[in-house]
């Protein structure tokens, strides 16, 4: 095969790299940030798309994040590719923090005051497979708590990405214009000889 390894890696190494990549998470973050910067759309469309993905990641509806991100991006005129990239905000490392914070904020906003001292039997809730049995104790507080957290993080991320993409695109246009001027000057100089 063309792209096969000389030394096959073991199953244990594959499993470890699934949870902790060999080159770390910084490389993945750098790849995604460069991918967002190089999208060919307006700064608003790119920033709105990423924000749509981030907002969708705050919701408790796992498995629907892409669809929610695309719907939100469509409504706010965001880029769909940027929305898909923005859903990377919700990942196995951040989901426990997202779920805990949305549930806690939602629980306080609904007006139940202090955190619940009763334990919620998740096994029973999931085994019933009824949406209604999960709505009031789990999903409703998480959805209500997701709204302010998504709004704050969305506003911050929109500003950062909008100005970063705008600056990147301006510098890119200037570099391309400079190259075009240099090629034109070179062509004119070569034709006059």
N, C-alpha and C positions, 0 to 999 in steps of 0.2 A: 504494500500500500504506500501511497505517496506521503501521507502525513502521519504515519505510525511512529511511535516511540521506539528507540533502539532497546531501551530497558523498560518493559512494561511496569507500571506502578501497581502496587498492591491494593487490595480492597480497603485496607485500613487507611492508607494514604488518600485514596479517593474520598473516603468518608470524612477524613479530617479536613481535606481541602474544600469539601462541600460546606462545612460550617466555618472554617477559617482558611481563607485562600492563602496560598503560598506567598504571594506578594502583598498580602494585606488588603484591607478595605480601602486604603487611601488610593490605590491604583484604580479601583472601580469608581470611586468618587471622582477622580480626575477624568476618567473616560466619560462619565455621564456629564460632567460640567463642560468638557470640550464639545461633546455632542450637542448640548443645548446651545452653546455659543455659536456653533457653526450651522445651525438651522437657518434656512433661507425664508425668513418671515420678518414681520415688523417686530420691534422690541415689545410692543404691547401684546401681540399674539403669542410670542414665546413666553413672556412672563405670565400671561393669563392662563396659558396651557399648563405650565408647571404648577401654578397655584391651584388649578382645577384638580390636578393629580394629588397634591398635598391635602386639599380639602376632602377629597374622596377617601384618602387614607385615614382620616380622623374618624370616619363612620365605622360602626361595628359590623357592617355587612361585608364580611370576608367573601371573596369570590365575585363580588360585584364592583370592586373598586375601579376596574378598567371601564366598565360600562358607565358608572357614575362619573368618572373623570371625563369621558368623552361627552356625556350629556352636559355637564357643567361647562366644559370647554366650548361646546357648540353655542350654549346660551350666552357666554361672555366673550365670544369671538376669539377663542384661544386656539392655539395650534394643537392638533391631535397628537402628533408625535411628542411634543413637549408635555402634554397631559399624561401620556403613557410613561414618559421618563419621570414625571413628578410623582407617580404612584410608588416609586422606589423609596419614598419617604417612609412608607409603611413596609417594614421588613421584619424578619424574625427577631432582630435585635431591638427594634423600636416598638413592636406591637405590645409587649407587656407594659411598657411605660405609657403608651397611648391608651390602652384599655383601662389601666388603673387611674390615670388622670381624668379621662372622660367620665368614667363611672363616678369618681369622687366629686368632680365639679357638678355633674348632672344631679347627683344625689342631693347635694347642697342647694342647687338652684330649684329643684322641685319643691323644696321646703320641708324636707324631712329632718333638717338640722344636722345633728351629729351623725357620723358614719354608723351604719347598721351594725349592731352588736350580734344580731342573729346571723348564723352562718347560712349561706344559700347553698342548697344541695344541687350542684350543677349536674351531677349524674342523673338525678331524678328529672331535672328540667329538660335535659337533652334526650333522655329515654322516652319521654312522653311525645317528643317530636311535634308538639303543638306550639305554634307561634305565640298563641295567647299566653301560654304558661311561662314563656320567657320574656314577653313584652314588658310587663310591669316591673318585675324585680331586676331585670338585667338590661334589656335593650333600650327601654325608654330613658333611664338615667344616662346611659352611654350616648344616646343620640342627642339628648338635651345638652349634655356636657360637651359634646363635640362642637356645637355651634360657636360658643365664644372662643374656644381654643383654636378652631379652624379659622375664625375671622382674624384673630390676632396674628397667628402664624402666616396666614395668607397675605395680610397687609405687609408684613415685614418682608416676606419672600418676594412679593411682587415688586416692591421698591428696589430691593437688592438686585434682582435679576433684570428688571427693566433698565436700570442705569448701567449695569455691567454689560448687557447685550448692546445697548446703545453705544457705549464707548468702544466696545470691540468692533462693531460694524463701522463706526466712523474711522477708526484706525485702519481697518481692512480696506475701506474705499480709498483712503489716502495712499496706502501702499500700492494698491493696484493702479491708481492714477499716476503715481510716480514711476512705476514700471512702464506704463504705456508711454509716458513722456520720454523716458530714457530710450525705449525702442524706436519711437518716432524720430528722435534726434539722431540715433545711430543709423536709421534707414536714410534719413535726409543727408547725413554726412557721407554715407556710402554711395548714394546716387550722384552726389556732386563731384565725386572724384573721377 
